Amino acid sequence: MFTSDDIQARLQRRPFVPVRVVTSSGQMFDIFHPDLVMIGRRDITIGMASVENPRQYERQTHVAIMHVTALEDLPAPTPPRGNGEQES
């Protein structure tokens, strides 16, 4: 079982590595920026990133910390290539 301190320490790692929060019900929440998470004593609030600005959220969800079963590292997203180029 994770504590709020465990989750906070994981989100404060530098450099930040994107993380997936997995819950006891099987839900998964991918976090690509630590600014979109607020950690409370008993729950965490996770913001779902806006398409226009990934550092701002469009909606959020609350997850009880007692239901967090795993924190999995995710690969860092690949930045888009200049001028909309696509790989061949």
A tleap script that builds the chain and sets N, CA, C and O, in Angstrom:
source leaprc.protein.ff14SB
mol = sequence {
  NMET PHE THR SER ASP ASP ILE GLN ALA ARG
  LEU GLN ARG ARG PRO PHE VAL PRO VAL ARG
  VAL VAL THR SER SER GLY GLN MET PHE ASP
  ILE PHE HIE PRO ASP LEU VAL MET ILE GLY
  ARG ARG ASP ILE THR ILE GLY MET ALA SER
  VAL GLU ASN PRO ARG GLN TYR GLU ARG GLN
  THR HIE VAL ALA ILE MET HIE VAL THR ALA
  LEU GLU ASP LEU PRO ALA PRO THR PRO PRO
  ARG GLY ASN GLY GLU GLN GLU CSER
}
set mol.1.N position { 0.850 -1.183 0.000 }
set mol.1.CA position { 0.000 0.000 0.000 }
set mol.1.C position { 0.894 1.245 0.000 }
set mol.1.O position { 1.955 1.266 0.624 }
set mol.2.N position { 0.452 2.255 -0.697 }
set mol.2.CA position { 1.210 3.499 -0.815 }
set mol.2.C position { 0.695 4.527 0.191 }
set mol.2.O position { -0.462 4.478 0.610 }
set mol.3.N position { 1.563 5.449 0.567 }
set mol.3.CA position { 1.168 6.579 1.403 }
set mol.3.C position { 1.222 7.841 0.550 }
set mol.3.O position { 1.765 7.838 -0.554 }
set mol.4.N position { 0.651 8.914 1.078 }
set mol.4.CA position { 0.718 10.185 0.351 }
set mol.4.C position { 2.170 10.616 0.182 }
set mol.4.O position { 2.517 11.211 -0.839 }
set mol.5.N position { 3.025 10.328 1.161 }
set mol.5.CA position { 4.450 10.672 1.055 }
set mol.5.C position { 5.137 9.885 -0.055 }
set mol.5.O position { 5.991 10.427 -0.758 }
set mol.6.N position { 4.773 8.601 -0.224 }
set mol.6.CA position { 5.343 7.786 -1.308 }
set mol.6.C position { 5.012 8.400 -2.664 }
set mol.6.O position { 5.881 8.532 -3.526 }
set mol.7.N position { 3.752 8.772 -2.843 }
set mol.7.CA position { 3.298 9.318 -4.125 }
set mol.7.C position { 3.946 10.676 -4.375 }
set mol.7.O position { 4.385 10.969 -5.487 }
set mol.8.N position { 3.999 11.491 -3.343 }
set mol.8.CA position { 4.615 12.811 -3.489 }
set mol.8.C position { 6.094 12.681 -3.854 }
set mol.8.O position { 6.582 13.409 -4.718 }
set mol.9.N position { 6.803 11.768 -3.212 }
set mol.9.CA position { 8.224 11.568 -3.515 }
set mol.9.C position { 8.400 11.125 -4.969 }
set mol.9.O position { 9.329 11.567 -5.646 }
set mol.10.N position { 7.510 10.251 -5.448 }
set mol.10.CA position { 7.612 9.775 -6.831 }
set mol.10.C position { 7.389 10.916 -7.824 }
set mol.10.O position { 8.071 10.988 -8.846 }
set mol.11.N position { 6.441 11.803 -7.532 }
set mol.11.CA position { 6.140 12.920 -8.427 }
set mol.11.C position { 7.203 14.015 -8.370 }
set mol.11.O position { 7.311 14.818 -9.297 }
set mol.12.N position { 7.983 14.056 -7.299 }
set mol.12.CA position { 9.006 15.090 -7.150 }
set mol.12.C position { 10.365 14.659 -7.671 }
set mol.12.O position { 11.320 15.433 -7.601 }
set mol.13.N position { 10.477 13.445 -8.190 }
set mol.13.CA position { 11.751 12.986 -8.761 }
set mol.13.C position { 12.205 13.924 -9.861 }
set mol.13.O position { 11.395 14.408 -10.651 }
set mol.14.N position { 13.509 14.180 -9.908 }
set mol.14.CA position { 14.071 15.010 -10.971 }
set mol.14.C position { 15.171 14.249 -11.658 }
set mol.14.O position { 16.064 13.753 -10.972 }
set mol.15.N position { 15.168 14.123 -12.952 }
set mol.15.CA position { 14.119 14.683 -13.807 }
set mol.15.C position { 12.830 13.882 -13.654 }
set mol.15.O position { 12.848 12.700 -13.310 }
set mol.16.N position { 11.714 14.555 -13.919 }
set mol.16.CA position { 10.408 13.911 -13.790 }
set mol.16.C position { 10.263 12.833 -14.848 }
set mol.16.O position { 10.569 13.051 -16.021 }
set mol.17.N position { 9.798 11.677 -14.428 }
set mol.17.CA position { 9.508 10.567 -15.338 }
set mol.17.C position { 7.996 10.358 -15.297 }
set mol.17.O position { 7.431 10.164 -14.220 }
set mol.18.N position { 7.326 10.396 -16.464 }
set mol.18.CA position { 5.877 10.177 -16.474 }
set mol.18.C position { 5.521 8.875 -15.749 }
set mol.18.O position { 6.280 7.906 -15.774 }
set mol.19.N position { 4.365 8.875 -15.112 }
set mol.19.CA position { 3.978 7.744 -14.270 }
set mol.19.C position { 2.517 7.366 -14.508 }
set mol.19.O position { 1.683 8.222 -14.801 }
set mol.20.N position { 2.225 6.084 -14.380 }
set mol.20.CA position { 0.847 5.589 -14.450 }
set mol.20.C position { 0.433 5.181 -13.042 }
set mol.20.O position { 1.123 4.405 -12.381 }
set mol.21.N position { -0.704 5.713 -12.591 }
set mol.21.CA position { -1.283 5.333 -11.307 }
set mol.21.C position { -2.303 4.234 -11.593 }
set mol.21.O position { -3.231 4.430 -12.378 }
set mol.22.N position { -2.130 3.085 -10.958 }
set mol.22.CA position { -3.040 1.955 -11.133 }
set mol.22.C position { -3.805 1.761 -9.831 }
set mol.22.O position { -3.222 1.791 -8.747 }
set mol.23.N position { -5.129 1.560 -9.946 }
set mol.23.CA position { -5.969 1.414 -8.755 }
set mol.23.C position { -6.445 -0.028 -8.591 }
set mol.23.O position { -6.316 -0.850 -9.498 }
set mol.24.N position { -6.991 -0.310 -7.425 }
set mol.24.CA position { -7.488 -1.655 -7.118 }
set mol.24.C position { -8.634 -2.074 -8.026 }
set mol.24.O position { -8.884 -3.270 -8.182 }
set mol.25.N position { -9.336 -1.120 -8.627 }
set mol.25.CA position { -10.435 -1.452 -9.541 }
set mol.25.C position { -9.937 -1.641 -10.975 }
set mol.25.O position { -10.720 -1.957 -11.870 }
set mol.26.N position { -8.632 -1.447 -11.191 }
set mol.26.CA position { -8.064 -1.611 -12.521 }
set mol.26.C position { -7.990 -0.326 -13.328 }
set mol.26.O position { -7.477 -0.330 -14.447 }
set mol.27.N position { -8.499 0.786 -12.774 }
set mol.27.CA position { -8.387 2.062 -13.481 }
set mol.27.C position { -6.926 2.480 -13.548 }
set mol.27.O position { -6.135 2.180 -12.653 }
set mol.28.N position { -6.582 3.185 -14.633 }
set mol.28.CA position { -5.219 3.672 -14.810 }
set mol.28.C position { -5.264 5.145 -15.196 }
set mol.28.O position { -6.078 5.560 -16.021 }
set mol.29.N position { -4.388 5.919 -14.594 }
set mol.29.CA position { -4.301 7.349 -14.858 }
set mol.29.C position { -2.853 7.678 -15.193 }
set mol.29.O position { -1.961 7.476 -14.369 }
set mol.30.N position { -2.618 8.182 -16.399 }
set mol.30.CA position { -1.276 8.530 -16.832 }
set mol.30.C position { -0.986 9.983 -16.501 }
set mol.30.O position { -1.775 10.871 -16.824 }
set mol.31.N position { 0.136 10.220 -15.862 }
set mol.31.CA position { 0.529 11.566 -15.454 }
set mol.31.C position { 1.801 11.935 -16.212 }
set mol.31.O position { 2.850 11.314 -16.035 }
set mol.32.N position { 1.687 12.960 -17.061 }
set mol.32.CA position { 2.825 13.401 -17.860 }
set mol.32.C position { 3.418 14.707 -17.347 }
set mol.32.O position { 4.463 15.146 -17.828 }
set mol.33.N position { 2.748 15.337 -16.361 }
set mol.33.CA position { 3.297 16.559 -15.765 }
set mol.33.C position { 2.880 16.617 -14.296 }
set mol.33.O position { 1.691 16.512 -13.994 }
set mol.34.N position { 3.830 16.780 -13.383 }
set mol.34.CA position { 3.497 16.737 -11.953 }
set mol.34.C position { 2.609 17.882 -11.483 }
set mol.34.O position { 1.989 17.778 -10.424 }
set mol.35.N position { 2.531 18.982 -12.250 }
set mol.35.CA position { 1.670 20.097 -11.849 }
set mol.35.C position { 0.188 19.737 -11.896 }
set mol.35.O position { -0.642 20.458 -11.344 }
set mol.36.N position { -0.149 18.628 -12.551 }
set mol.36.CA position { -1.557 18.246 -12.687 }
set mol.36.C position { -2.027 17.325 -11.578 }
set mol.36.O position { -3.093 16.720 -11.691 }
set mol.37.N position { -1.246 17.204 -10.498 }
set mol.37.CA position { -1.608 16.322 -9.393 }
set mol.37.C position { -1.543 17.085 -8.082 }
set mol.37.O position { -0.573 17.790 -7.802 }
set mol.38.N position { -2.592 16.932 -7.285 }
set mol.38.CA position { -2.588 17.469 -5.919 }
set mol.38.C position { -2.718 16.280 -4.976 }
set mol.38.O position { -3.591 15.429 -5.146 }
set mol.39.N position { -1.839 16.234 -3.981 }
set mol.39.CA position { -1.808 15.100 -3.066 }
set mol.39.C position { -2.352 15.528 -1.715 }
set mol.39.O position { -1.857 16.469 -1.094 }
set mol.40.N position { -3.378 14.819 -1.275 }
set mol.40.CA position { -3.950 15.056 0.044 }
set mol.40.C position { -3.532 13.950 0.990 }
set mol.40.O position { -2.738 13.081 0.627 }
set mol.41.N position { -4.055 13.978 2.183 }
set mol.41.CA position { -3.705 12.938 3.156 }
set mol.41.C position { -4.330 11.598 2.801 }
set mol.41.O position { -3.744 10.545 3.051 }
set mol.42.N position { -5.536 11.645 2.212 }
set mol.42.CA position { -6.250 10.395 1.933 }
set mol.42.C position { -6.576 10.169 0.464 }
set mol.42.O position { -6.958 9.068 0.068 }
set mol.43.N position { -6.424 11.219 -0.343 }
set mol.43.CA position { -6.705 11.044 -1.769 }
set mol.43.C position { -5.805 11.933 -2.602 }
set mol.43.O position { -5.155 12.850 -2.101 }
set mol.44.N position { -5.788 11.630 -3.898 }
set mol.44.CA position { -5.054 12.474 -4.835 }
set mol.44.C position { -6.038 12.963 -5.888 }
set mol.44.O position { -6.953 12.243 -6.286 }
set mol.45.N position { -5.837 14.175 -6.322 }
set mol.45.CA position { -6.634 14.753 -7.403 }
set mol.45.C position { -5.745 14.769 -8.631 }
set mol.45.O position { -4.650 15.331 -8.614 }
set mol.46.N position { -6.230 14.147 -9.697 }
set mol.46.CA position { -5.459 14.044 -10.929 }
set mol.46.C position { -6.181 14.822 -12.022 }
set mol.46.O position { -7.339 14.537 -12.328 }
set mol.47.N position { -5.508 15.795 -12.605 }
set mol.47.CA position { -6.074 16.572 -13.704 }
set mol.47.C position { -5.804 15.895 -15.035 }
set mol.47.O position { -4.701 15.407 -15.280 }
set mol.48.N position { -6.817 15.866 -15.897 }
set mol.48.CA position { -6.661 15.326 -17.248 }
set mol.48.C position { -6.217 16.479 -18.145 }
set mol.48.O position { -6.922 17.482 -18.267 }
set mol.49.N position { -5.058 16.338 -18.765 }
set mol.49.CA position { -4.420 17.428 -19.505 }
set mol.49.C position { -5.270 17.956 -20.650 }
set mol.49.O position { -5.940 17.201 -21.355 }
set mol.50.N position { -5.225 19.264 -20.812 }
set mol.50.CA position { -5.881 19.942 -21.920 }
set mol.50.C position { -5.068 19.718 -23.187 }
set mol.50.O position { -3.839 19.674 -23.136 }
set mol.51.N position { -5.740 19.577 -24.317 }
set mol.51.CA position { -5.047 19.410 -25.594 }
set mol.51.C position { -4.282 20.681 -25.946 }
set mol.51.O position { -3.164 20.608 -26.456 }
set mol.52.N position { -4.866 21.831 -25.682 }
set mol.52.CA position { -4.235 23.102 -26.024 }
set mol.52.C position { -2.999 23.393 -25.172 }
set mol.52.O position { -2.012 23.931 -25.674 }
set mol.53.N position { -3.050 23.040 -23.892 }
set mol.53.CA position { -1.935 23.297 -22.990 }
set mol.53.C position { -1.837 22.121 -22.019 }
set mol.53.O position { -2.606 22.053 -21.060 }
set mol.54.N position { -0.901 21.194 -22.251 }
set mol.54.CA position { -0.814 20.001 -21.419 }
set mol.54.C position { -0.451 20.252 -19.961 }
set mol.54.O position { -0.465 19.317 -19.161 }
set mol.55.N position { -0.127 21.491 -19.595 }
set mol.55.CA position { 0.145 21.817 -18.192 }
set mol.55.C position { -1.106 22.326 -17.482 }
set mol.55.O position { -1.051 22.667 -16.301 }
set mol.56.N position { -2.239 22.380 -18.194 }
set mol.56.CA position { -3.521 22.778 -17.606 }
set mol.56.C position { -4.505 21.626 -17.785 }
set mol.56.O position { -4.420 20.871 -18.753 }
set mol.57.N position { -5.440 21.498 -16.841 }
set mol.57.CA position { -6.380 20.388 -16.964 }
set mol.57.C position { -7.733 20.850 -17.497 }
set mol.57.O position { -8.130 22.004 -17.332 }
set mol.58.N position { -8.431 19.905 -18.147 }
set mol.58.CA position { -9.793 20.143 -18.615 }
set mol.58.C position { -10.803 19.599 -17.621 }
set mol.58.O position { -11.875 20.175 -17.441 }
set mol.59.N position { -10.465 18.497 -16.978 }
set mol.59.CA position { -11.312 17.899 -15.950 }
set mol.59.C position { -10.397 17.181 -14.969 }
set mol.59.O position { -9.209 17.004 -15.237 }
set mol.60.N position { -10.949 16.769 -13.836 }
set mol.60.CA position { -10.123 16.094 -12.850 }
set mol.60.C position { -10.896 14.942 -12.221 }
set mol.60.O position { -12.119 14.853 -12.323 }
set mol.61.N position { -10.143 14.066 -11.570 }
set mol.61.CA position { -10.735 12.944 -10.855 }
set mol.61.C position { -10.036 12.809 -9.512 }
set mol.61.O position { -8.891 13.231 -9.344 }
set mol.62.N position { -10.736 12.218 -8.565 }
set mol.62.CA position { -10.170 11.975 -7.237 }
set mol.62.C position { -9.973 10.473 -7.063 }
set mol.62.O position { -10.841 9.675 -7.416 }
set mol.63.N position { -8.827 10.106 -6.518 }
set mol.63.CA position { -8.512 8.702 -6.284 }
set mol.63.C position { -8.107 8.545 -4.821 }
set mol.63.O position { -7.215 9.242 -4.337 }
set mol.64.N position { -8.768 7.627 -4.123 }
set mol.64.CA position { -8.398 7.349 -2.733 }
set mol.64.C position { -7.033 6.670 -2.719 }
set mol.64.O position { -6.813 5.700 -3.445 }
set mol.65.N position { -6.126 7.172 -1.904 }
set mol.65.CA position { -4.776 6.622 -1.850 }
set mol.65.C position { -4.795 5.151 -1.448 }
set mol.65.O position { -3.955 4.375 -1.902 }
set mol.66.N position { -5.740 4.764 -0.605 }
set mol.66.CA position { -5.795 3.363 -0.190 }
set mol.66.C position { -6.083 2.418 -1.359 }
set mol.66.O position { -5.879 1.210 -1.237 }
set mol.67.N position { -6.557 2.957 -2.497 }
set mol.67.CA position { -6.846 2.135 -3.671 }
set mol.67.C position { -5.730 2.163 -4.712 }
set mol.67.O position { -5.845 1.508 -5.747 }
set mol.68.N position { -4.658 2.904 -4.460 }
set mol.68.CA position { -3.526 2.924 -5.389 }
set mol.68.C position { -2.719 1.652 -5.162 }
set mol.68.O position { -2.208 1.412 -4.068 }
set mol.69.N position { -2.612 0.833 -6.221 }
set mol.69.CA position { -1.896 -0.446 -6.108 }
set mol.69.C position { -0.543 -0.434 -6.799 }
set mol.69.O position { 0.310 -1.269 -6.498 }
set mol.70.N position { -0.331 0.498 -7.722 }
set mol.70.CA position { 0.956 0.534 -8.433 }
set mol.70.C position { 1.224 1.924 -8.985 }
set mol.70.O position { 0.303 2.663 -9.334 }
set mol.71.N position { 2.499 2.259 -9.057 }
set mol.71.CA position { 2.993 3.456 -9.744 }
set mol.71.C position { 3.998 2.950 -10.767 }
set mol.71.O position { 5.088 2.505 -10.408 }
set mol.72.N position { 3.630 3.020 -12.042 }
set mol.72.CA position { 4.464 2.456 -13.105 }
set mol.72.C position { 5.094 3.564 -13.931 }
set mol.72.O position { 4.408 4.498 -14.349 }
set mol.73.N position { 6.397 3.467 -14.169 }
set mol.73.CA position { 7.068 4.436 -15.040 }
set mol.73.C position { 6.541 4.301 -16.465 }
set mol.73.O position { 6.308 3.194 -16.952 }
set mol.74.N position { 6.360 5.433 -17.120 }
set mol.74.CA position { 5.949 5.473 -18.525 }
set mol.74.C position { 7.092 6.058 -19.344 }
set mol.74.O position { 7.890 6.840 -18.827 }
set mol.75.N position { 7.177 5.684 -20.619 }
set mol.75.CA position { 8.192 6.340 -21.451 }
set mol.75.C position { 7.826 7.815 -21.639 }
set mol.75.O position { 6.648 8.161 -21.730 }
set mol.76.N position { 8.820 8.659 -21.694 }
set mol.76.CA position { 8.573 10.085 -21.925 }
set mol.76.C position { 7.965 10.254 -23.308 }
set mol.76.O position { 8.397 9.579 -24.243 }
set mol.77.N position { 6.964 11.145 -23.476 }
set mol.77.CA position { 6.383 11.352 -24.797 }
set mol.77.C position { 7.419 11.930 -25.759 }
set mol.77.O position { 8.260 12.739 -25.367 }
set mol.78.N position { 7.350 11.513 -26.999 }
set mol.78.CA position { 8.272 12.022 -28.011 }
set mol.78.C position { 7.795 13.380 -28.470 }
set mol.78.O position { 6.636 13.521 -28.862 }
set mol.79.N position { 8.663 14.398 -28.432 }
set mol.79.CA position { 8.241 15.716 -28.887 }
set mol.79.C position { 7.947 15.698 -30.386 }
set mol.79.O position { 8.611 14.987 -31.140 }
set mol.80.N position { 6.957 16.475 -30.817 }
set mol.80.CA position { 6.651 16.517 -32.243 }
set mol.80.C position { 7.831 17.099 -33.019 }
set mol.80.O position { 8.582 17.928 -32.505 }
set mol.81.N position { 7.977 16.655 -34.248 }
set mol.81.CA position { 9.047 17.180 -35.100 }
set mol.81.C position { 8.644 18.548 -35.620 }
set mol.81.O position { 7.460 18.871 -35.708 }
set mol.82.N position { 9.641 19.342 -35.961 }
set mol.82.CA position { 9.378 20.705 -36.436 }
set mol.82.C position { 8.495 20.765 -37.668 }
set mol.82.O position { 8.557 19.875 -38.516 }
set mol.83.N position { 7.680 21.794 -37.780 }
set mol.83.CA position { 6.817 22.081 -38.928 }
set mol.83.C position { 5.893 20.932 -39.302 }
set mol.83.O position { 5.545 20.782 -40.473 }
set mol.84.N position { 5.489 20.119 -38.331 }
set mol.84.CA position { 4.527 19.065 -38.594 }
set mol.84.C position { 5.069 17.894 -39.370 }
set mol.84.O position { 4.297 17.082 -39.880 }
set mol.85.N position { 6.393 17.783 -39.473 }
set mol.85.CA position { 6.998 16.673 -40.240 }
set mol.85.C position { 6.642 15.361 -39.582 }
set mol.85.O position { 6.512 15.284 -38.360 }
set mol.86.N position { 6.487 14.342 -40.380 }
set mol.86.CA position { 6.238 13.011 -39.871 }
set mol.86.C position { 7.426 12.147 -40.236 }
set mol.86.O position { 8.090 12.379 -41.247 }
set mol.87.N position { 7.694 11.134 -39.396 }
set mol.87.CA position { 8.790 10.228 -39.700 }
set mol.87.C position { 8.413 9.357 -40.889 }
set mol.87.O position { 7.252 8.979 -41.046 }
set mol.88.N position { 9.388 9.042 -41.719 }
set mol.88.CA position { 9.157 8.194 -42.882 }
set mol.88.C position { 9.506 6.766 -42.579 }
set mol.88.O position { 9.374 5.901 -43.445 }
savepdb mol mol.pdb
quit
